[in-house]
Structures are given as structure tokens and as C-alpha cells.
């Protein structure tokens, strides 16, 4: 399958394409929302870990604004694609596996295409 690059901006998508793997648009949206939350939490944890190195007990406003490395790290994370866009790209590429709560077997969305 052709891997798509994750866009940085919102892209208009056909709702039928999103609903096709699950057969229900609401199930697809729930899957995407849960995956986006996981991605966002992982990025937040990673960012906080990197920014923790810059914390001091006696930070003044001048010291905070002058720390260029901290600003570069923050800008890097601001430029990354939003978690929802990453989740949608993974879903479209078939990289997401999910299962219903009453099912023990994961559903492979590639098999349904």
C-alpha cells in the first residue's frame, strides 16, 4: 500500500471513506479520537521530559525568555502535525488495528479493502 505523508493542515475527506473500514462513521470517529488521544499524551510526555531539563528553582522571566534551546524544542513540537491528523493518516494507511469490546480478535482494516 502507498504510504501517505501526514499533512500539517486540515484536509477535506469523504465521510464514506472514513466509514468504510468499520461500516459505521461513529465507530470510525471513536477509533480516531482514541488514537489521537494516545498520540497527544505520548507527545506531551515526551515534551515535558525534554523541558524538565531546563527547570530551575529560581527561574526569572528573563531567564525563561533567553533560553534558546527550550524555544527551539517548543517550536519543533508546534510544527509537528496534530495528533488527529496523524491518527487519520494511520487509519487511511491501514496501520491501525482495533477490536470491539465484545470481540477477542482484532479487526484488520486492510483485509476489508
TIGULUM-685421 format. One record per atom (N, C-alpha, C): x, y, z; residue in three letters. Coordinates in steps of 0.001 Angstrom, whole numbers, plus 500000, padded with zeros to 6 digits. Example, Ala and Ser with C-alpha at 12.3 -4.5 7.8 and 13.67 -1.06 7.14 Angstrom:
! TIGULUM-685421
east;north;up;res
513190;494310;507800;ALA
512300;495500;507800;ALA
513200;496700;507800;ALA
512850;497750;507080;SER
513670;498940;507140;SER
512900;500030;507870;SER
! end
This chain:
! TIGULUM-685421
east;north;up;res
500829;498826;500000;UNK
500000;500000;500000;UNK
500877;501243;500000;UNK
500439;502260;499315;UNK
501173;503512;499233;UNK
501023;504280;500537;UNK
502136;504527;501212;UNK
502098;505268;502469;UNK
501992;506753;502186;UNK
500997;507388;502780;UNK
500808;508828;502610;UNK
501580;509569;503687;UNK
502039;510741;503326;UNK
502700;511605;504293;UNK
501624;512331;505100;UNK
501850;512487;506378;UNK
500882;513165;507230;UNK
500889;514654;506921;UNK
499732;515228;506584;UNK
499676;516660;506280;UNK
499751;517487;507563;UNK
500202;518722;507425;UNK
500254;519630;508569;UNK
498972;520442;508707;UNK
498175;520491;507662;UNK
496936;521249;507683;UNK
495747;520312;507527;UNK
494596;520833;507813;UNK
493376;520058;507683;UNK
493113;519744;506219;UNK
492670;518527;505955;UNK
492376;518072;504605;UNK
490918;517642;504561;UNK
490216;518020;503516;UNK
488841;517598;503350;UNK
488825;516137;502930;UNK
488031;515340;503630;UNK
487955;513914;503334;UNK
486498;513517;503127;UNK
486298;512485;502333;UNK
484955;511965;502106;UNK
484565;511111;503309;UNK
483419;511393;503869;UNK
482961;510686;505066;UNK
482745;509200;504793;UNK
482415;508866;503554;UNK
482207;507457;503197;UNK
483517;506671;503268;UNK
484632;507318;502931;UNK
485932;506651;503004;UNK
486336;506361;504443;UNK
485968;507263;505340;UNK
486298;507069;506756;UNK
485408;505985;507361;UNK
484154;505933;506936;UNK
483220;504950;507478;UNK
483402;503558;506883;UNK
484025;503457;505726;UNK
484112;502180;505016;UNK
484764;501041;505813;UNK
485899;501246;506475;UNK
486532;500112;507176;UNK
485686;499521;508299;UNK
484918;500344;508990;UNK
484126;499850;510117;UNK
482668;499634;509753;UNK
482209;500290;508686;UNK
480805;500211;508311;UNK
479945;501207;509054;UNK
480560;502005;509923;UNK
479811;502960;510729;UNK
480705;504170;510979;UNK
480241;505341;510619;UNK
481055;506559;510786;UNK
481344;506830;512260;UNK
480401;506533;513132;UNK
480593;506818;514552;UNK
481675;505919;515154;UNK
481715;504664;514745;UNK
482778;503777;515215;UNK
484139;504261;514729;UNK
484190;504688;513479;UNK
485455;505194;512927;UNK
485927;506424;513677;UNK
485001;507328;513982;UNK
485362;508554;514696;UNK
485849;508234;516105;UNK
485224;507289;516774;UNK
485662;506897;518121;UNK
487068;506312;518062;UNK
487326;505464;517080;UNK
488661;504874;516918;UNK
489698;505969;516691;UNK
489374;506918;515821;UNK
490305;508011;515525;UNK
490529;508891;516751;UNK
489477;509164;517494;UNK
489609;510012;518686;UNK
490480;509346;519747;UNK
490268;508058;519947;UNK
491074;507356;520950;UNK
492541;507299;520545;UNK
492801;507053;519269;UNK
494190;507016;518801;UNK
494827;508403;518903;UNK
494078;509449;518569;UNK
494604;510812;518665;UNK
494946;511157;520117;UNK
494134;510714;521065;UNK
494427;510951;522479;UNK
495708;510247;522916;UNK
495915;509033;522444;UNK
497138;508295;522781;UNK
498366;509018;522222;UNK
498264;509477;520977;UNK
499378;510202;520353;UNK
499653;511494;521102;UNK
498603;512243;521454;UNK
498766;513513;522160;UNK
499409;513314;523530;UNK
498988;512290;524246;UNK
499567;512017;525562;UNK
501041;511640;525449;UNK
501387;510862;524437;UNK
502786;510464;524252;UNK
503654;511675;523914;UNK
503149;512555;523044;UNK
503901;513758;522686;UNK
504047;514690;523891;UNK
502994;514825;524676;UNK
503047;515691;525859;UNK
504062;515161;526874;UNK
504060;513855;527068;UNK
505012;513245;527997;UNK
506450;513454;527513;UNK
506660;513288;526211;UNK
507987;513469;525631;UNK
508447;514921;525750;UNK
507551;515858;525459;UNK
507880;517281;525562;UNK
508191;517668;526997;UNK
507363;517228;527939;UNK
507608;517556;529350;UNK
508935;516998;529834;UNK
509290;515820;529358;UNK
510572;515220;529747;UNK
511743;516068;529240;UNK
511626;516555;527999;UNK
512693;517386;527439;UNK
512768;518749;528117;UNK
511610;519322;528435;UNK
511596;520644;529058;UNK
511963;520599;530535;UNK
511862;519426;531141;UNK
512202;519271;532549;UNK
513681;519572;532802;UNK
514522;519354;531810;UNK
515949;519632;531946;UNK
516234;521124;532132;UNK
515305;521961;531706;UNK
515526;523404;531757;UNK
514960;524058;533012;UNK
514286;523301;533846;UNK
513650;523873;535027;UNK
514676;524144;536117;UNK
514539;525307;536713;UNK
515340;525686;537879;UNK
514389;526115;538981;UNK
514873;526131;540186;UNK
514037;526576;541302;UNK
513838;528083;541276;UNK
514809;528787;540715;UNK
514739;530253;540743;UNK
514706;530812;539323;UNK
513753;530406;538531;UNK
513613;530962;537181;UNK
513019;532364;537256;UNK
513636;533257;536545;UNK
513059;534589;536389;UNK
512526;534684;534977;UNK
511723;535659;534710;UNK
511150;535821;533382;UNK
512240;536023;532337;UNK
513306;536722;532684;UNK
514389;536967;531740;UNK
515087;535665;531359;UNK
515318;534790;532338;UNK
515981;533528;532062;UNK
515112;532640;531171;UNK
513824;532657;531378;UNK
512920;531824;530599;UNK
512914;532263;529148;UNK
512847;533557;528895;UNK
512787;534055;527532;UNK
514113;533933;526803;UNK
515215;533853;527493;UNK
516521;533807;526863;UNK
516999;532392;526552;UNK
516316;531397;526994;UNK
516749;530033;526778;UNK
516358;529586;525365;UNK
517285;529691;524436;UNK
517015;529418;523029;UNK
516777;527933;522754;UNK
517462;527058;523463;UNK
517257;525620;523256;UNK
515824;525224;523603;UNK
515316;525780;524692;UNK
513952;525482;525108;UNK
512954;525995;524064;UNK
513218;527156;523516;UNK
512341;527720;522489;UNK
512376;526862;521235;UNK
513548;526377;520844;UNK
513661;525517;519661;UNK
512896;524205;519848;UNK
512977;523622;521024;UNK
512244;522384;521298;UNK
510742;522631;521208;UNK
510288;523716;521782;UNK
508859;524043;521742;UNK
508390;524292;520315;UNK
509179;524982;519529;UNK
508810;525242;518136;UNK
508755;523954;517316;UNK
509667;523039;517603;UNK
509664;521750;516905;UNK
508334;521032;517128;UNK
507872;521008;518375;UNK
506614;520329;518688;UNK
505408;521088;518136;UNK
505499;522392;518015;UNK
504407;523172;517435;UNK
504263;522904;515941;UNK
505369;522600;515266;UNK
505346;522366;513818;UNK
504912;520949;513457;UNK
504939;520038;514409;UNK
504541;518663;514125;UNK
503053;518618;513782;UNK
502652;517639;512977;UNK
501224;517503;512658;UNK
500406;517227;513916;UNK
499192;517690;513909;UNK
498302;517478;515048;UNK
498004;515984;515202;UNK
497780;515533;516434;UNK
497521;514109;516673;UNK
496333;513558;515885;UNK
495304;514350;515685;UNK
494143;513878;514921;UNK
494524;513599;513469;UNK
495374;514436;512895;UNK
495813;514217;511518;UNK
496677;512966;511406;UNK
497507;512730;512400;UNK
498342;511527;512409;UNK
497449;510287;512520;UNK
496442;510353;513385;UNK
495531;509223;513561;UNK
494765;508919;512274;UNK
494297;509951;511598;UNK
493563;509746;510350;UNK
494471;509145;509287;UNK
495697;509613;509199;UNK
496640;509067;508223;UNK
496929;507596;508509;UNK
497126;507256;509780;UNK
497341;505856;510151;UNK
496123;505008;509782;UNK
494942;505542;510013;UNK
493700;504835;509704;UNK
493564;504603;508205;UNK
493868;505632;507424;UNK
493779;505522;505967;UNK
494823;504563;505404;UNK
495995;504509;506013;UNK
497071;503636;505546;UNK
496907;502196;506009;UNK
495970;501965;506905;UNK
495771;500617;507416;UNK
496728;500241;508522;UNK
497315;501220;509175;UNK
498272;500963;510246;UNK
497611;500806;511611;UNK
496307;501068;511703;UNK
495586;500959;512969;UNK
494868;499620;513054;UNK
494998;498980;514196;UNK
494258;497758;514462;UNK
493383;498030;515669;UNK
492175;497575;515624;UNK
491235;497818;516710;UNK
490362;496587;516864;UNK
489690;496502;517988;UNK
488737;495421;518206;UNK
487576;495975;519001;UNK
486434;495357;518809;UNK
485261;495739;519576;UNK
485378;495114;520953;UNK
484717;495709;521921;UNK
484819;495234;523299;UNK
484319;493805;523457;UNK
483334;493399;522661;UNK
482789;492056;522790;UNK
483525;491034;521922;UNK
484559;491475;521215;UNK
485302;490588;520323;UNK
486719;490396;520834;UNK
487199;489168;520786;UNK
488559;488881;521248;UNK
489581;489073;520136;UNK
489135;489098;518885;UNK
490057;489197;517756;UNK
490118;490623;517224;UNK
491327;491152;516981;UNK
491424;492480;516381;UNK
490938;492451;514937;UNK
490439;493568;514489;UNK
489940;493694;513121;UNK
491034;494333;512289;UNK
491405;493682;511202;UNK
492411;494207;510297;UNK
491693;494969;509196;UNK
491871;496290;509146;UNK
491146;497075;508150;UNK
491701;496860;506758;UNK
492911;496311;506636;UNK
493456;496019;505316;UNK
492717;494858;504653;UNK
492231;493914;505440;UNK
491559;492742;504893;UNK
490206;493095;504296;UNK
489614;494215;504731;UNK
488297;494596;504258;UNK
488333;495418;502990;UNK
489495;495837;502552;UNK
489590;496690;501359;UNK
489606;495878;500105;UNK
! end
